[in-house]
Amino acid sequence: MLPKTVGDALLGVAALPFIYYLLTLYSSHRFFRRVPEDDKFPMSFAPPVSILKPIRGLDPDAYENFASFCRQDYPDYEMLFCVGAPNDPVLPVIERLQRDFPERQIRVIFQNGNRGSNDKVAKLARLTSEARHETLVISDSDVRVRPDYLRRVVAPLADPHVGAVTCFYVSAGEKTLTDRLQTVGMISDFYAGILVARELDGVKFALGPTIVTRRAQLAEFGGYAALQDRPADDLLVGRFIAEQGHTVELLSYKILTVADYRSMGELWAKRLRWLTVMRHMRPWGHLGLVFTEGLPWCLVAVAIHPTVGTALAFPGFYLLLRAAMTWEIGIRGLEERGLWPKMLLIPVWDALAFCLWIASFFRRRVRWRDAEYWIREGKLVPLVPPAAED
């Protein structure tokens, strides 16, 4: 049996996640109660825009995703796709897009020259050099947007102090338990951390599905060409722009992403890859995640102090606070009404997230698509040189 002082100390540590949960509630409430963005930013600000899309392969519902960008209520914009080779299966989809929307400026660029370790970033470097306009909207291939998207995400750049804009994203629809679990994890865990980080340290990151910036802001830190061998390019773009003294604006506006988690193993692999990258990029912050994990600490509390009071208090507060923060972010903030029944999956996600965190300390390399990489000094180092695309 543990000495009383040790047991009391562990109970105190076990309560630390509750403080984090309360901070999440506070941060989320402050963020979503702000002045509406329609009032804060002038929707009439609409400079010419280049939409940049690095593509590799064919995502589910690719045509509808791309077409949503062609239906924008915006006066002047172009869409640029960068693919690796003329036989990429996405090309017929883009050609159909060009036929269906002849009024839109849609161009396809083939990647060439130095590709770097990070294929997506190498494509973005090429797209940036080919873009006709100063204002850039960088978006993933699985994103689907509403007709007001460009006006909403570009508007903050009317303020010259704003150097980048990013926004939240939610699932376009879940078909499997894995999809639903991913949605719960994104809203209750990932977005919780983002909102706390914003409250404590400001926005020094960007979210990959949407990054809006100017060519000049990218040039200040060397642009995507300087990131071709780095992981987590979205995080780094936001960080580097903030370090140049610019504001990174996080909007409450949401876009859709099409779920593509075909199995629980795929969800595990993608999340583990991300956590492994974060362990290398922010080692102390990654270690500190242990104090945000309420579920395992509840079990510790009950194990070291097996009384009725502890068995009711710790799990009770855990469930109450986790449900409250998920409601605050997902239902009140992002207006995801269909989240209610999925909230039963919160403890399942928390158990999975803790296992992923533990597993990340035993990973020495990551896998992107068909290649394996070491992460050394913040860079991706391929185990074998990447093969050229046919």
CORBEL-V347630 format. One record per residue. N is the residue number from 1. PHI is phi in degrees with one decimal (NA if undefined). Layout:
N/PHI, N/PHI
//
This chain:
1/NA, 2/-71.6, 3/-57.3, 4/-59.2, 5/-64.1, 6/-67.8, 7/-62.3, 8/-65.4, 9/-64.1, 10/-66.5, 11/-63.1, 12/-62.8, 13/-64.4, 14/-63.5, 15/-85.1, 16/-59.9, 17/-57.9, 18/-65.0, 19/-63.8, 20/-62.2, 21/-63.1, 22/-64.7, 23/-63.9, 24/-62.5, 25/-60.0, 26/-62.6, 27/-63.8, 28/-65.9, 29/-62.4, 30/-63.5, 31/-67.5, 32/-80.7, 33/-95.0, 34/-62.1, 35/-56.6, 36/-52.8, 37/-65.3, 38/-62.6, 39/-86.5, 40/-79.0, 41/-118.0, 42/-74.8, 43/-67.9, 44/-77.2, 45/-74.4, 46/-147.5, 47/-69.7, 48/-57.2, 49/-128.3, 50/-109.5, 51/-91.9, 52/-108.5, 53/-131.4, 54/-79.2, 55/-126.4, 56/-147.1, 57/84.6, 58/-112.9, 59/-83.8, 60/-59.1, 61/57.3, 62/-59.1, 63/-60.7, 64/-64.7, 65/-60.8, 66/-65.4, 67/-62.1, 68/-62.0, 69/-77.2, 70/-84.4, 71/-105.1, 72/-77.3, 73/-84.4, 74/-150.7, 75/-72.0, 76/-148.4, 77/-156.2, 78/-124.0, 79/-118.8, 80/-119.2, 81/-110.2, 82/-116.7, 83/-121.8, 84/-84.2, 85/-156.2, 86/-65.6, 87/-101.0, 88/-62.3, 89/-64.3, 90/-77.7, 91/-60.2, 92/-59.2, 93/-67.3, 94/-66.9, 95/-63.7, 96/-63.4, 97/-60.4, 98/-63.4, 99/-71.3, 100/-77.3, 101/-128.3, 102/-64.5, 103/-77.1, 104/-95.5, 105/-87.7, 106/-122.1, 107/-124.2, 108/-115.5, 109/-119.8, 110/-96.8, 111/-67.3, 112/-152.4, 113/73.4, 114/-68.5, 115/-96.2, 116/68.5, 117/-77.3, 118/-96.2, 119/-60.7, 120/-61.5, 121/-68.7, 122/-61.0, 123/-65.9, 124/-65.2, 125/-61.8, 126/-67.1, 127/-62.8, 128/-60.5, 129/-70.1, 130/-94.5, 131/-63.6, 132/-86.1, 133/-113.3, 134/-73.7, 135/-85.1, 136/-118.3, 137/-117.3, 138/-101.2, 139/-143.6, 140/-74.3, 141/-75.7, 142/-95.0, 143/-91.6, 144/-128.5, 145/-131.9, 146/-88.4, 147/-61.1, 148/-90.2, 149/-55.2, 150/-60.7, 151/-61.1, 152/-68.7, 153/-83.2, 154/-86.0, 155/-51.1, 156/-60.0, 157/-71.2, 158/-61.3, 159/-83.9, 160/-64.0, 161/-78.4, 162/-82.0, 163/-101.4, 164/-158.2, 165/-133.6, 166/-143.2, 167/-153.0, 168/-75.8, 169/-140.9, 170/-131.3, 171/-72.9, 172/-73.4, 173/154.9, 174/-103.0, 175/-105.6, 176/-132.5, 177/-60.3, 178/-61.3, 179/-61.1, 180/-66.6, 181/-65.6, 182/-61.0, 183/-61.9, 184/-61.5, 185/-64.6, 186/-61.3, 187/-76.9, 188/-84.5, 189/-118.9, 190/-63.3, 191/-68.7, 192/-59.8, 193/-63.1, 194/-63.8, 195/-70.2, 196/-66.2, 197/-60.2, 198/-62.2, 199/-66.6, 200/-86.0, 201/-134.9, 202/81.0, 203/-89.0, 204/-125.4, 205/-161.3, 206/-141.3, 207/-104.3, 208/-53.4, 209/-59.6, 210/-148.2, 211/-131.2, 212/-114.1, 213/-156.8, 214/-109.1, 215/-57.4, 216/-63.3, 217/-68.0, 218/-66.6, 219/-63.3, 220/-62.2, 221/-113.5, 222/99.6, 223/68.8, 224/-65.6, 225/-60.1, 226/-79.4, 227/-113.2, 228/-65.0, 229/-112.9, 230/-113.6, 231/-83.8, 232/53.7, 233/-62.8, 234/-65.1, 235/-59.4, 236/-68.3, 237/-59.8, 238/-62.5, 239/-64.4, 240/-67.9, 241/-65.9, 242/-64.2, 243/-66.7, 244/-82.6, 245/94.9, 246/-95.8, 247/-84.5, 248/-105.4, 249/-95.9, 250/-98.8, 251/-92.5, 252/-82.3, 253/-59.2, 254/-121.2, 255/-118.7, 256/-110.3, 257/-125.1, 258/-86.6, 259/-62.1, 260/-136.5, 261/-85.4, 262/-82.9, 263/-159.8, 264/-64.5, 265/-64.0, 266/-69.2, 267/-61.7, 268/-58.2, 269/-63.8, 270/-69.2, 271/-68.6, 272/-65.7, 273/-59.9, 274/-62.4, 275/-65.0, 276/-65.0, 277/-61.9, 278/-64.2, 279/-62.2, 280/-80.4, 281/-84.0, 282/-134.9, 283/-60.4, 284/-71.6, 285/-63.2, 286/-65.6, 287/-62.5, 288/-67.5, 289/-59.9, 290/-60.4, 291/-87.9, 292/-108.9, 293/-93.3, 294/-71.1, 295/-62.5, 296/-64.1, 297/-70.0, 298/-62.2, 299/-65.5, 300/-61.7, 301/-60.5, 302/-67.7, 303/-68.4, 304/-88.4, 305/-140.5, 306/-76.2, 307/-114.8, 308/-61.8, 309/-60.3, 310/-66.4, 311/-64.4, 312/-90.4, 313/-70.0, 314/-66.0, 315/-62.4, 316/-64.8, 317/-63.8, 318/-57.8, 319/-65.5, 320/-63.9, 321/-70.6, 322/-65.6, 323/-66.4, 324/-65.4, 325/-69.4, 326/-68.6, 327/-64.7, 328/-60.9, 329/-80.5, 330/-81.3, 331/-93.9, 332/-73.0, 333/-78.9, 334/-94.9, 335/58.0, 336/-92.6, 337/-62.8, 338/-75.1, 339/-77.8, 340/-49.7, 341/-65.6, 342/-73.6, 343/-63.7, 344/-64.8, 345/-86.4, 346/-56.7, 347/-61.7, 348/-65.0, 349/-62.0, 350/-62.3, 351/-65.1, 352/-64.3, 353/-62.4, 354/-67.8, 355/-62.5, 356/-64.3, 357/-62.3, 358/-61.6, 359/-63.0, 360/-63.5, 361/-76.4, 362/-106.1, 363/-97.1, 364/-106.3, 365/-151.2, 366/-128.5, 367/-121.7, 368/-116.9, 369/51.0, 370/-108.6, 371/-132.1, 372/-107.5, 373/-135.0, 374/-86.7, 375/-114.2, 376/-129.8, 377/53.1, 378/76.8, 379/-121.8, 380/-86.0, 381/-118.8, 382/-66.0, 383/-63.0, 384/-132.5, 385/-56.9, 386/-64.1, 387/-77.4, 388/-69.4, 389/-73.6, 390/-67.9
//
